[in-house]
Amino acid sequence: MRINKYLASIGIASRRKIDEMVEEGLIRVNGKIPKLGDQIDPEKDKIEVNGQEVNSNEKLVYIVLNKPAGCTSTAAKIKSEKNVLELVKSKSRLYPVGRLDKDSTGLILLTNDGELTQKLTHPKFHMPKTYEVLLLGNVSDTQLEMMRKGIKLEDGITKPADVEVIKKNPPNNTLIQMTLYEGKKRQIRRMTAVLHLHIIDLKRTSIGPIKLGRLPLGKFRNLTEGELSTLIKV
């Protein structure tokens, strides 16, 4: 098996990122730096990433976290910033499934299952994600309809989204629920900026069949067997 395929399958990083790490000399096989495309035998070879041995028999872990604001959703350690893995403090090497920007809160999945991660983040699966967005002031019917039909951004027009008003508190704010079927970077913030709307709060409440529910901010739980089974079948 190629080294990038194997390491991606156990959740280390994407294949492209693994190739970059190989070129940077951050990966060793039996004490030696491999070449791009090298084949390995996970049962026999000793594989190290950043000096830590990779254990292919590690138990698969699936966690739902309610991410607080000010916390980055990355496995990388950034100086003076807290990331989601510090909240969980798992003994397993976990990775976030997708991203949730630093200022947003809500549901994020953490796992060491590389195959599932690739599946859930691949564009062809169109895993729907639902958010509650609190906006300053009153949101017009025209603005709502524009969000539903698609808004032109620098990287293309957004796909149709499901948008509905949960609560209006004129003239102070409007709470909407939005479901996206794609994953453009900071998409909701960019869409609302085009419409000259100001976000007060942005929370992700579901990823596909997985719901945040009443999980307290900053807390986490394991996926149930039923939730995992449903995810795998998506």
Secondary structure, 3 states (H helix, E strand, C coil): CEHHHHHHHCCCCCHHHHHHHHHCCCEEECCECCCCCCECCCCCCCEEECCEECCCCCCCCEEEEEECCCEECCCCCCCCCEEHHHHHCCCCCCEEECCCCCCCEEEEEEECCHHHHHHHHCHHHCCCEEEEEEEECCCCHHHHHHHHHCCEECCEECCCCEEEEEEEECCCEEEEEEEECCCCCCHHHHHHHHCCCCEEEEEEEEECCEECCCCCCCCEEECCHHHHHHHHHC
